[in-house]
């Protein structure tokens, strides 16, 4: 990793003006592009103390080897240049949106001599007008089939069109009246283009004037007794109305707007966009992104606007854009959108009414898209297999870790210290195998000692289960010899018929933490003589994978499925530990030592706990300090201090060299200290309920 001070610009070199900057790595590749109202202030923020930087920002500046910038005149120019450079260099630390699925759009190839109507996916092309995107391709085909009766625009491929020109006969659509057959000269290129433009106008929402024009033509035809023409126009009007009915009215004022919503967690974000034209939802699309930089909701919205409208202009940019949070500052983005459209664009947060309700609907879609993305990513067999292979390769394992156990420690200021163990088999959570532990040897903020204890307890249980299995195997052999009974040995409990709780060892043990926690877990395994279980740790801040005895971590790519699986295991262990710790804390709050204080009501109990933060701190406070709490007099403070002193738990001494507990034996008048081996301690067998 590079030291940011090695490439920090000298004082006075950075101009105090708007601009765009690029960070490059040692190979010259652009890894981050950003814009700033003041280049001097923004770039200086990257070269402060590393401990004060966001973890992902710290990773970026230590990965970079140089920085360069370009001065522009206005913030709008900076926004445009930033977008161009992101498209050109594809920096790894910038937000990158990817479609959560491939949405089809209705496209009209206006750049061709004879425009064609078709369904298109993928990147947009020049000379093509797009409508949508739609959720399903069949919805587009149904709409087009209705509109071709009124706007018989060409829909055939280039090969079919060329063959019809050669043989002088149109295709089937030309015979049934759903194509004007420009291939055989029934209409000229100019007439066919006029049909295509009318089709585009109708799809763009300009429907009222066209329907009124058709109704006048129908009435004129009926007045002139051209009843067949009038009937055909009547059927055309009905077809157009059926096509319009496929889009529900959501905004009564015929608004043209795009509604954007964001759902996010610590690692990923989902963006959903509803395209509303003429008051109707004409299309929908969504994106998923990895959050590879320190970015909030407003930043995600700004990047979404850049990607959505970066290559659009004219009517493709609506009059109004509704967002959940405004970029900071909002003026350059609004001006940039206005320039893209050619007229004013309103960028705002809906506050009430139908637009706020629609925003809530889009928000629900974004949340569902994020949940669906995570579910698909976790449940896909190919993805899980690739994740396990990547983990095995990165950690230099002999085979893929089919069973992974992850441990986490949780406490509140050193009180109620608990631990969790979650199990992933074949890349999927195995909740029936989850276990939770209450740390027994001590209470305090020492995750290293807690991790050593919980790993030791888990694998001592495993060794005992293996010993039992060996005894049962010997019994099985004897039973098989005399034919007296069926075999019942192995990891199955003969009493319950269920798998023993700790009978299966993992191939990989993951701890939530860095080098100290990994060393503690490895030391626990070594003390028990277990050598066939690999150990690693996943640090929260930089998502680094630590191995025992290694000075440098293993860095997995942000797009790695292996890293994603380790993160899921770590987050699940954290969730399970927090859940257990909160349940214990809730019980302690209800039945704590303060309940024994006579005359102390619930309000004053809460005031004491709020003031001191925990019973441990309250227990160590003096009477004068307790009196400082509002509503607590001296007599009450003395009663509280006396009660807590009587209820103070005896914390056993621990031999730091051997890890054994020193328990004072006072029975029968003996005052000698007696060692109690850890193996004799009771195990926590709690399960998720």
N, C-alpha and C positions, 0 to 999 in steps of 0.2 A: 504493500500500500504506500502511496505517495504522501509526503508531508505537504499540506497545503501551503505552508510558508515558503516552500521551495519555488513555487511559481506565483506567489502573491505579487500583484503589481506594486510598483513603488509609489509612495505618497505623491499625489498630484498628477499621476498619469491618467487616472480614470476621470473622464469628464462628468460634470454635473448636469446632464441633459438626457432626454429620452433616448432609448436605444434598445438594441437586441444583443444578447451575449451568447457565446457558445463555450462550453467546457469540452475539452478533448482529452482522451486518454493518452497513454505513452505511445500508442501506435498511430496517433493522429485521427482516430475515429471520434466523431461528435457524439457525446454521451448525454448532453443536456442542452436544450435551447430555452432561453427565457427572455422576457421583455421587462422593462422597468421604466418608470417615470423619471427616475434619477439613477443612472448607472452607478454613480459613486456610492450612493447609499445602499443599493441592492447588492452590489458585488462585495462591498465591505462586510455585509452581514454574513457572507460565506466564510470569511477568514477570521472569525472570532474563535474563542476557545471551543474545541471540538465537543467538550462535555455539554455545552449549551445548545448544540445543534440538534435538530430532529434526527432520529437514527438513520432514516433513509437519506437525508441531506448529508449527514456525516459520511455515509457510504459513497455518495456521489463525489464529494470533494476529495476524499482519499483515493478514489479510483482515477480521478482526473490528474492530468499532468500539465495542463496549460489552460488559459482562458483568454478569449479574445472578444471584441465587441465591435458593433457598428452603430454609429450615431445617426439618428433620424430627426426629422423636424418636429413631428407630432406623435402623440400616443397612438393615433389611428394607424400611422405608417408603421409604428412598432408592432402593432397587432397583425398587420398584413405581412410584414417581413417574418415575424415569428411563425405564422402559419406556413409560409412558403418554405422556411428552413426545416420545420418539422416534417413536412411532406417530402422534402429532398433528402434529409439525412436519417430520418427514422430513429431518433435518439432513444437509447434504452431506458433512460430515467424519466422520460416524459410520459404523461398519460396517453395510453394508446387504446382507443375504443375499437372493439371488434363486434360485429353483429352477433347477437345471441342465436340467430338463425338467419337463413337466407330468405329475405322477403322479396316476393316478386312485385314488379311494377308494370303498369300499362304504359307502353312506349309507342310513340308515333315518330317514324324516321323522316322528319321534315327536311333533312339534308339530301334526300334522294330525289330523283326526278319524279318518280311516282311514289309518294309517301306510303308506308306500310304500317298497319296497326298490329302489334304483337305483344306477347308477354316477355319481359326481360328481367334478368337477375344480374347481380354483380355490379362492377363499377360503371358509372355513367359515362356516356360517350357524347362527343360534340355533335350538334346537328340533330339531336333527338330530344323530343319533349316527353317528359315523364309525368305520370299521374299515379299517386299512391305514395308509398308502397302499400300493398294489400296483405292481409293475413294469409290468404290462400289463392293459388292460381286459378282454381275453378271459379272463384268469385269474379275474377277479371273476365274469364271466358263467358260467363253468363251475362255480364253487363255488355260486353262487346257484341254478343249474339243478338241482344235486344236492339242495340244501337245501329247495327249494320242494316237493319230494315230502313232506317231513316237516313243514315250516312253510309252508303255502300262503298266504303273505302277498301282498298286492296289489303288482304291479310295473308296472301300466299308468299312462299319463299322465293328467293331469286331464281332458283332452278325451275320451279313450276311456272313462274312468270315468263321466263325465257322460252320454255318449251311451248307455252300457249302462243307466244308471238310467232314461233316457227311454224306451228301447224295451223294457225289461224282460227283456233277454237278456244273459247274460254274454259275455265274449270267449272266444277259443279256449282260453286257459289255464283258464278256469272249467270248460269242458266236459271237459278231460283231467285234471282233478284237481290242477293246479298253482297254483290260486288258490281261496281259499275263497269268492269271489264275494260280497263284502259289498255290491257295487253293486246286487244284486237281492235282498238280504235273506236270503241263505242263512245268514249268521252276523250277530250283532249287532255294534255298534261295540265293545262291551266284550270280546266274544269275539275279535274280530279284533285288538284291541290286545294281548290276552294272547298271541296267536300271535306278534305282532311282538316282544314282550318276551322270549319264549322264544327267538326267532331271535337277538336281541341277546345273550342270555346265552350261547348256544352259540358265537357268533362271538367273544365276550369270553374264551373259554377254559374256561368252566364246562361241560365236556362229559361228564365221568365220571358225575355224578349223573343226568344226563338219559338217558344210554345205559343205565345200570342200571335206571332206571324203565321204559324201553321194553322191556328184556329181561324184567322181571317181568310187564308187561302181556302180552307175547307168551306167556310160560309160562302165565299165567292163562287166556288165550284158548285155548291148546292143551288145558289141563286141562278146560275147559268144552266142548271139541270144537267151538269156533268156529275152524275151520281156515283159512277165508278171511281172517279178521281177523288170526290169528297169522301167516299168510304175508305179509300186507301190512306188519305190524310188523317181520317179519324183513327184508323188503326195505328198510324205512325205516332199520333199523339198519345194513344194508350200505351204503346211500347215505351215511349220516353218517360211517361209517368211511372211505369213499373220499374224502369231503371233507376229513377230518382228515389222510389220508395225503398230501395235496397240500402240507402244510407239514412239512418234515423236522424231527425232534427234534434240537436243538442243545444244550440244557441239560437234563440228566436230572432235575433237582430241580424241574421245573415252575415255573421262575422267571418272574416278570413283570419285564422290564427293557427299557430303551432303551440301546443301545450307540452311542456317538458317537465318530467319528474325524475327524481333520483332516489334510489335505495342503496344503502352502502353499509359495509362493516369495516373492520380494520384492514382487510386484505383486498376486497374487491368492491366494485360498485356496478349497479345496473341503471341504465338510462332508458326511459321510455318516452316516445314522442307520438302524440296524436296530431294528425294533420286535419284541421277543420277548415272547410271551404264552403262558403254560402250557408254557414250554420250547421253543416253536416260533417260527420267524421268521414273523410274521404280516404284516409290511409293511416297506417300505424307502423312503427318500426321500433327496434330496441337495440341497445348496445350493452356489452359487458366489458369491463376494464379491470386490470390489476392496478391497485394503488401503489405505484412504485416510487412515489415521491410524497412529500408532505403537502397534501392538498385537501381543502375543505369542500363543502357542498358548493359554495360559490365558485371555487376554482374548477370543479367538475362541470358546472354549468357553462363556464366560459369556454372550456375545451370542447364541450358538446356543440356549442354554437359555432365554433370555428370549423369543426368537422362537418356539421350539418349544412352550413351556408358558405363554406370556403370556396366552392366551385359553382355556386348558384348566383343568379342575378335576375333582375326583373321580377315578374310575378311569382317566381319560385320562392322568393322571400316574402312572407305574408306581411300584412299591415301591422299585426300584433303578435308578439311572442310572450307567452306566459311561462314563468319559471318559478321554482321554489325558493331561490335565493338569487340576489342580484350580484353580478361580478363587482369587484372593488378595484379601481373605480368603474362606475357604470357608464360614464359619458363616452369614453372612446369606443366601447363595444356598441352602444346605441348609434353612434355616428358611423361606425363601420357597417352596421346593418343597413342604415339609411343609404349609404353609398352603394351597397350591393343591390338594393331594390330600386333606387332612383327617386324615392320619395320617403316621407317620414315613416319610421318603424317604431312602434311603442313596445318597449321592453319593461315588463313590470310583474309584480307578484299579485295574483288575484286575492281580493280581500273578502268578498261576499258574493252571494247570488249564484247564478248558473255556472259562471266561470270557476268559482271556487269549488263547486261540486264536481265539475269536470276535472279539475286538478286533483281532487281526492281520488277520482276513478283512475286517473293515469298513475297516481302514486301507488295504488293497490296493484296495478299491473306491473309496475317496476319491482315492488316487493315480491310478487309472485315469480317474476322472471329471475330474480336473484336466487330465490329458494329453489326454483326448478333447475337453474344452472348448477348449483351446488349438488343437488340430488343426482342429476345426470352424470356429473363429473365423478361422484363417489361410487355410483352403482354400475358404471360401464366396466365390463369385464376386461376389455382390452386396455383401457386406461389404468385400471388397477394393476394389471400384470406389468405394464410399462413402469408404473410407479415403484413396484417392488423390485424390478430389475435395476432401475436407476439407483435406488437405495443400496442394493447389494454392490453395485459397481462403485458408487461413491465411497462406501465404507469398507470396500475390499473384503466383502463377505464371500464365503464359499458358495452359498446358494441364497436364493431370495428368502427374506424373513417372512414366512407365512404366518407366524404369530408374533405380534409386537405388543409389548406391555409398556405403558407410559405412566410415570409417577409424578405427582405434584404435591407441594406442601402449601397449606393455607393457614393463616392465623390473623388475629386482630391485635396489633401492637404486642405480640408475644403471648396473648391469652388464647386459650382454646385451640392449641396447635393440632391440626389434623392433616391427614395425607389421603390421597386417592390413588387407585390403580385402575386404569382402563385397559381394555384388551381389544386389539384389532386382529382379526383372522382373515386372511386372503384380502386384506385391504378394507374390510367392513367391520364396523363396531359390533362387538359381541357383548351386549349389555348384561347378559346373565352371568358373565365372568367378572364384572366390575366388583371391586372391593374397596373398602374404606377403612382407615386406621386412625386411632387416637394415639397421639404421641404420649408415651407414658414415662419416659426416663427423665424428662425435664420440661419446663415451659419457658419459652423465650424466643427471641428473633434470631434463631440459628438454623437456617434451612439446611446447612451442610450436615450437622449432627442429626437433624430430623430425617434427612434423606438416607443417611447411613442406617439409622434405626429401622426405617420402614422396609428398606431393601433386605436387611438382615432378617427381619421377621418373616417377610414373604418367602424367602428361600430356605429358611429353617423349616418352615411348614412344608415346603416342597421336599426337602430331604427326609422329613418324617414320613410323608406320604409315600416316598419311594421305598423307605424301609418297610413300611406296612405292606406295600405291593410285593416286596421280596418275600416277606413272610407268607403272604397269601399264595404266591407262586409255589413255594415249598409245600404248602398245604394242598394246592392243586395237584402237584405231582403225586403226593401220597394218595389223594382221593382217586386220581386216575389209575393208580396202581391196583387199588383194591376195589375200584368201581363203586364206591359208596356214595359219591356225590358228584354234582356238576361243578366244573371250575368256576370260581367266583373271584379270582385274583385280578391283578392289574390295577389300573387307575379307577376302577368302578367300586364304589362303596358297597360292600355286601349287605349292609343293613338297609340302605335306602334305594339301592339300585341306580343311583345317580353318579355322575363323575365326581371324584374327590375335588374339593375346592381349589387346592393348589397342586394338583397332580401333574399338570402339563407345564413344562418350562417354555419360555419364549426363545425364539432365535435372536431377537433384538430387544434390549431394554433401553427405553428412552426416558430421560429425566428432563424436567422443565428447569433449565438453568445452563450455566456455562461450565468452565473448567472445575471450580470447587465441587459442584454437585456431582459432576461426572466422576471425579476422583473419589468422592465418598462412596458412590454406588459401586465402583470398581473395587475399592478396598473391602467393602462388605462381601462381595462375591469371592474375592481372594481368601478372606478369612474363613469362608465356608468351603473352600476347595472347589468352587464351581468355575470351570474354564471354558465351557462350550456355549456361553451366552455372551453375545456382543453387547457393548455398552456405548451409548452416545448421548449427547445433550443438545437440546435446541434452545438457544438463547432468544428471548423475546425481542430484544431491541433491534438487533441487526439480522435476525433469522439465520444465525450461523450455527453450523453443526460441529460440536466439539467431540473429540475422541480422547480416550485416556492416554496420558503421557505425551500428547502432542502440544507443541507451543502455538501452532497456528490452526485456525478452524478450517473445516471444509466448507467451501462456498458453493451452494447449488444455485443454478440459474433461477430467476424469479418465475419463469414459465415451466419449471420442472414439476412433473407430476409427483416425483418422489418427495420434493420439498412440500408440496401441497398435502400429501398424505401425512407427513410428519407434523405439519401444522395442525391438521385436523385432530390427530391423536393428542397433541399438546393442548389444544384448545378444549377438547373434550375432557381431558384430565383436570384442567383448570376449572371448568364448569362443575364437574362432579365434586371436586374438593370444596369449592365455594359453597355449593349447595349444602354439603354436610356441615361445614363450619358455621354457616348462617343458622342452620337448625339447632346446633349446639348453643350458639350465641343467644338465640331466641329463648331457649329453655333457661339459660343462665340468667337472662334478664328478668324472667318471671320468678325464678326460685333462687335468686342469689342470696348472699349473706345479708343483704340489706333488709330482707323480709323479716329477719329476726329482731330488728330494731323497733322497740315499742313506740307507737305514736308517729312513726314515719310513714306518711302517705305516698301514694304513687307519684304525685307531682314533684315532691321533694326528692324522691329517689331518682327520678329522671333528671332533675336539676343537678344532683350530685354527679351522676354519671356523665352528663353533658359537660359539666365544668372540668372534671378530671380526665374524662376520656375512657377510663376503664377502672375496674375494681382494684387492679394492681396498683395504679397510681393513687387511688383513694386510700388504699390500705397504708401506703407509705407517707401519706400527708399528715401534717401536725394538726392539732386541734385548732390552732389559730387559722391555719389555711382552710380548714373545713368551715370555720365560721365566716369566711369571706363569701361563701355561696349565699345568694339571696334566700331568705326564709329559714336559714339554719342558725339557731341560737347556740349558746355555749353548752347548755345541758344536752341538747340534741347532738352536738358535735362530739361531746364526751361519750355519749351512748353509742354513736356510730363507730368511733375509734375503738371502744372496748369490745363491741361485737365483732368487728373485723379482726381484731387481734386474737380473739378466741377462735374464730373460724379460719385463721390463716393456715393453709395446707402446708404440711411438712414436705419439702422437696428433697428427695433422696440425693445423696452425694454420688458422683460418678467418677470412677477411676479413669482419667483421660488416656492412660497408657493401654489399658486392657478393654475399656468400654464396659466394665462390670459395674453394677450398682452396689454402693456401700449402704447397707441398711442396718441401723442401730438395733441391737437386740436388747431389750430392757426387761424381758420376762424373767421371772424367777430371780430377780435381783441382780442379773448379769449386766454389766456395763460395757461389754466388749462389742466391737464391730464385727459383723458377719457379712461375707460376700455372697451375693445372690447372683448366680450366672444369668445372663439375659435369656438363655433358653428356657428358664423356668417361669418367665413372665407369661401372663395370659395373652392370647392373640385377639386382635380385633377382627371379628368375623362379620362385620356389618355388610349388608348388601343394599343395593338400590331398591327402594320400596315405592 
